[in-house]
Amino acid sequence: MKLWMMFVVGAFVAWGCYVPTIHAGQAAFKGGSLRAFLFVGLAYFLTAVLVPLGLLGAKMEPWEFSGRAVALSTFAGILGAAGALCVILALKTGGSPLVVAPLVFAGAPVVAALVSMAQHRPKNPPELWFYLGLVLAATGAFLVLRFRPN
């Protein structure tokens, strides 16, 4: 397995565990969705600020920053945090992890594919199979919701 594929597996395992785990955290706070999100933020700080600072300090990359790179990266961070907040609020307002997670994790790849294609125009139009894949992702989310266990 290539190194980048191992990181992909790490991402979907981590994100796949996120919704049920944050729901358990909310329940442990007895309805404390905002308190749970506070600790998500702390975890982001520990993972996404201290680790990169340590790696930059170890000279893994140069300490060079451009305005465009900072702006885009900050916006990406806002999108990530907004997504996490939306998951937490969906759970707080009555959504079940069994419903919220399939909707989020079936919808996100469809949006990501469309945004990626808009940002990086393909040289050739996508084949019909690409669009079928998008439809199948949406159909999969529908089927999970329609036949979810009670």
HUJO-V444942 format. One record per helix or strand of 3 or more residues. SS is the DSSP state (hx for helix, st for strand). FROM is the first residue (numbers start at 1). TO is the last residue. Records with the same first field share a line. If there is no record, write none. Layout:
# HUJO-V444942
SS: FROM-TO, FROM-TO
This chain:
# HUJO-V444942
hx: 3-28, 33-57, 67-92, 97-119, 128-146
